[in-house]
Amino acid sequence: MGRIFAAGQRRQDHRGRTFLARSGPSSIIHSVKEWGNPERRIKQPMVREGWLAARKSGDAALNRKGRGSDRFIPVSWDEAAELVASEITRVSRDHGNASIFAGSYGWTSCGRFHHAPTLLKRMLNLVGGYTGHVDTYSIAAGPVILRHALGSDAACVGRASTLDTIAEHSETLVVFGALSPRTAQNEAGGIGSHMLETRLRRMKERGMRIVLVSPLADDIPDWVGADWWAIRPNTDTALMLGLAGEIVTAGRHDADFLARYTSGSGDYLAYLRGQEDGQRKDADWAAGITGLDAAAIRALARQLVETRSMLSVSWSLQRAQYGEQPYWAALGLAAVIGQIGLEGGGVGYGYASLGGVGAGINSGRSPAITAGADVIDSFIPVARISDLLLNPGAEFTYEGAVRHYPDTRLVYWAGAIPSTITKTSTA
């Protein structure tokens, strides 16, 4: 087990190569030695006894009887491979490849070359395809709306402004959600440098004003000295609209930016002014919804246009009904301010939600195997697993298109298991 080195120390790895230890090492690293404990591992393939008996006898009642209470019995790797291959062949032949639901959320499959869900999808694409999922539980509504409103979902993964740029150039930072080192400890596939605390310390050193908009004060370290706005949960959109409305009412919105770089801003400005519903979106209106102070909202609106300002929106804000609205409203506010594209200005999503969001952007990619091209056009939104299994053939909508759930007959998961699975067909 390796030691944790202090930031700035020059050390050598096991091959004698020198590296500079980074700041903010995660205490989670000390659990790694337990991952390899053989007592915690399943050492060979296991099959549910009732399913195996039903398959051998042809009596489906044996499978149904034991479901949920059956024991699992070990089988050889050769037998397991034959069982899986024959079931894929049977379902594909009798029901079509769309009846195979497959993939994984992937969090327990670290690395890129031996990435369990990618290898699974590659294999199934080679034998006719499968039904997969699109988007993520973490930010499902965010990328979907931004692909239409912004033209790309890249801003959801830190490709708007990096945190080092914000630390050096922003003067006002409004955090909707969190900038927490505890969530930045993690990254899919692992992370070498935990740099969030370093960026936060630089922001504090420069005297940047940081406003934390969250029901929880500890969503940013207390030593940062952020102004805490204890907003009523799920009312962030109202605050964003109120800030934008105040800027527009004062005539301080960037009309040139809106005319050159946006589409539909006239309708948006009319909505803020209340021309459609008779309700002006301003600080007083937002205060009544959010529980925040109207005078503070008005003062922040002035500061956003007087300083280089950045809006940070956590992934978590979309995890609610109408979750796309705060993502859309934050983009609207940033457009009204007119600093999108400037160093330390604009809007970004997901900073510190993972350690790599807002980190430096690599120009190259790690070696990896790809899943290949999808052979069939069959998918569900990631959170619709229960709907898929319980309502075969039913309609659902995705990005304005009407689609139908396939009749799922086989679920093949690798690397994780979705807790929302409630039943599968045995036919």
N, C-alpha and C positions, 0 to 999 in steps of 0.2 A: 504494500500500500504506500503510495507516494505521499510526501509531506506537502503541506500548504505553505507556500513562500509569501513573504511580504511583498507588497507592490514596489516595483522599481529594482528589486534584486535581480542580478544576473546569475542565472543558473545553467546547468548543463543537463540535457536529457540523457537517456540510457545509451545513446550513440555518440555522446560527447559533443553534441551540437549546442551552441549557446542560445539561450532565449531570455527574454526579459519578462519576469513575473508580473502579471497584471493585477489590478486592484479588484476588491470585492469578491474574493473567492467564496463559493457557496459551501455551506456546511453540509449540504446534501451529499457531497463527494464521499463523506465518511461512511455512507451506507453501502457503497459499491461492493465492499468486501463480502457483504452478506448475499449479494445477488448470485454469486457463484456457489453458494452452499448447496450441495447435492440433495440435502434433505428437503429443499424447497422446490425441487424440480420434478416434473413428470418425466420419467426416464425412457418410456417407450409409448407407442400409440395405444390409446384406450378407446374402446367402443362400448356404447350402452348395450347391456345384455339383451334387453327386450327387442331392440332394433335388429340385432344380429340374429336372434332366434326367429324373428318374423321373416327376415330375409331368407333364411335357410329353409323355413317351412312353408313360406307363402301365406301364412296366417297373419293378416294385418292386425288382428285383435291383440296379439302378443305385444306388438309395438305400442298400441294405445294404452294397454293396461299398465305398463311400467313407466310411462312417461312422467317425469317429475319426481319419481321415487326410486327408479332403477339404479343398480350399481353399474359401474364401468369395469370392464375386464380387459386385460392387456392382450394385444395381438402383435404379430411380427410386423416389421416394416414392409416386407413383401406383401403380406395380406392386407395391410392398410392401404398400400398403393393400389392394389387390385380393387379393393372396395370403392375407393374414391373414383378411380378411373371408370369403373363400370357404372357408377351412379351418374357421373357426368354424361357418359354416353347414352344412358337410358333416358335421362331427362331431356337432353338435346334432341334425341330421336323422337320421343313420344310427345313432347310439349314445346319444343323450340328453345333456342338458347336464351331468349328473353326471360324464360322461367328460371334461369339460374341467377340468383342475386349474390353478388360477390364483392369483395374488396376488404377494407379495413380502415379504421381511423388512423392507424399507423403509429401511435405514440410509443408503443412498446417495440418498435422495429427500428432501432437506431442504425445509422449508417445509410449509405446510398447504394452500394453495390449489392449487399445482402438485405435489401429492403423488402420485407415480406409482402405487403400489399401490391407493390409494383411487380414482383415476380409472379404473384398469383394472377394478376390481370394480364400479364404477358402470356402466361400459359393458356388462359381461357380465350384470349384473342386468337391464339393459334388453333383452337378447336371450335371456332364459330361464334365466339362472343359471349356477352353476359349483360345483365342489368347492373349498373353501378349507381353511385351517388354523386351529386355535384354540390359544391360549396362545403362549408364547414359549420359545425355547431358554434365555433368561436365567433365568427363574423359573417354568418350566412346572409343576413339582410344588407350588410354594408357593401360588399363587392357587387351584389346584384344591382343596387340602386346606383352606385358610382359608375358602373359600366355604361349606364345611360346618361347620368347627369354630368359626369366628368370625362367620359370617354374611355376610361381605364380604371381598373381596380388596384393599380400599382401603389397608390397612396395608402392602401390598407396595410401594406407590409413594409412601410418605412421608406418608400421611394419618392416621397415628396421632398422633405428636407431631412438630412441626417441630424442626429442629436448634437454632434460636435458643431455643426453649422448653427443650430439654434443657440447653443451655449455661447458662441462667439459673437453672434450678430443680433439676436432678438433683444428687445428692451422690455417687452411685455409678453408674458406667456400665460394664457388661460388654459387650464387643464380641466377638461370635462371628463371626470372619472378618476383617473389615478396616474401617478408616475411612481410606482412602487418597486424598490429593489427586490422584494420578495417574489414578485412575479417575473422579474427580469432575470432571475436565477436560471430559468429554464429556456431551452431551445430545442426544436426537433433535430435529432442527430447529435446534440451536444453543442457546447459553446466554449471557446477557449478563453475569451476575455470578457469579464463582467465590468462594463464601463459606465453603467448608469450613474453610480454614485460619483464618479469622476466628473461626469457632465453636470450633475446637479451642484457639485461643489464649485465648479467654474461659473455656473449661473449665479450662485450666491456671491461669489467673489466679485463679479462684475456689477452687483447691485441690481440685477434684473428683478422687476416686479413679477411675482408669480401668484396667480389667483387659482386656488383649488376649488372647483365646483363639484362637491360630493357630499353625500350624507355622512361620510366617515372622515374624520380629521386625519387618521393615520394612513390615508391613501397617498400621502407623500411624507417623507421623513420630517419630523418636527424641526430638526436642525436647519432645514432649508429656509424656514421663516416665511412660508407662503401665507397669503391671506386666505382664510378658510371661509367659504360660502357654503353653509349647510343647507343645500337646496332640498326641496321636497322631491323624493324619488320619482323618476320618470317624467320630470318636467323640464329637462334640459332644453328641449326644442323651444319652449316658450321663452326661456331666457335668451336663446340665440336670436329668436325673432324680435324680442324686445330690444336687444342691443342694436340689431340692424335697423329697426324702426326708428330708434333715437337718432342714429347716424343720418338716416334719410330725412327725417323731420328737420334736422339742423342744416340740411343741404350740404353735408360733408361727405357724401358718398362719392366714389370715384366713377363719375359718369362716363369718362373716356374709357376706362377699363371695361366697364359693363358693355359699352357699345362695341368695342373692338374684340372682346374675348368671350362674350357670353351670348346665349340665345334664350329669348323669352324673359329677359330681365324686366321688360316693361310690365308684364303681368305680375312679376314678383314685387316690384316697387308699388304697384297699385294695391296689391294685397296688404303690404306693410302699412300703406296709408289708409286702409279701411275702405277703399272705394267700392269693393265688391260686397262686403258684409256689414259695413257701417261701423266696424270696430278697428280703431287705430291700434297697431301693434307697437306699444311704447313701453317705457319703464314701469308706469303705473299698472298697465295691463299685465305685464310679466310678473310684477311683484305680487299681484293678487293670486297668481297661479303657483308661483315657485316658493312663496314664503320669504323671499329676499327683500332687501331694502331698496325702494325705488330710487332714492338719491344715489346710492352706491352704483346701481345699474347705469344711471345717467352719467356718472363720473367715469365709469369704465368705458362706456361708449365713446366719450371724448378722448380718452387716453388711447384707445385702439387705433384711432386715425392720426393721432399726434406722435406716435412712436412706432418703431418697427415691431409688429405684433404677430404672434404665432398662436394658432388654436390647436390644441391637442385633444383628440377625441378617443377615448378608450374603446376597445372592441365591445366591452360589456354593455354599452348603451343601446346596442341593437337587440339585446336579448330580452325583448318585451314586445307586446303587441304594438304594431306600427313602428317597429324598431328601425325602419329605414329613415324615419323622419329626422332624428337628430343628425344623421350623416348628411342628409340633404340640406338641413338648415345650417349646419356648420359651414358647408361649402357656400351657401348663399351669403352668410355673414362675411366670410373671407372675401367673396367677390365684391361685396359692397365696400369693404375696407380698401380693396384694390391692391393688395400686396402679394398676391399669389405669383410665384416665380422669382421673388426677390429673396436674397439671402436672409434667412431668419424670419421670413414672413409667410403668410398663407395659412394652410391647414394641413394637418396630417392625422392619421388614424392608427391607433394600436401601439404607440410608443410605450415601451416597458411591459406591454402585454406578454411579450416574449423577449429574451435577451437580444435577439438579432434584429428586432424591429427598430429602425433608427440608427443602426450601426453602419459602418462603412459598407459601401456597395461593391461587391467583388466584380471584377471585369471578366473573370473566368468561372468555370463550373467544375465541381469535383467529378471524377469519373463515376459513371452510373449506368445501369441498365435501364432502358425505358420500357414502358408497358406496350409500346407499339400503337398503331392506329386502332381506334375502336372499330370493330367489325360491324356491329349493329348499333342503331340509334335507340338506345333504351336506357333510361336513367330515372332516378327520383331525386327530389331535394333531400339533403342529408337527414333532416329530422322527420321524414315521412315513413320510417321503417314500419311502424305499427300499422299505418294506413295501407301500405303496400301489402302486408300480410293478411290484414283483416278484410280488405275490400278489393279483391282481384277484379279487374275490369273497370273499376270506378274512375271517373274523371278527376284530374287535378290540373291546375294552371301553373305555369312557370314562365316568367318574363313575358306575359301576355299571350302565350300559346296554350291551347287545351291539349292535354295528353291523357293517356290511360295507364293505370297500373297493370303490369302483366300478372299472369296467374303463377305465382311463385311456387316452385316445387322442390327447389334445392337452395340452401343457403351455404355459401362457402366463405368463411372468414379466416383471415390470417393475421396474427399479431395482436388482436383485441377482439372483444365481443360486445356488440351494442346492447346495453341493458334494457332497451325498449322492445326487444324481440319478445313477443308474447305467445305466438304459435306458429308452426309451420305445417304445411301439408305433408302427408305421408304417402300420397298416391303416386 
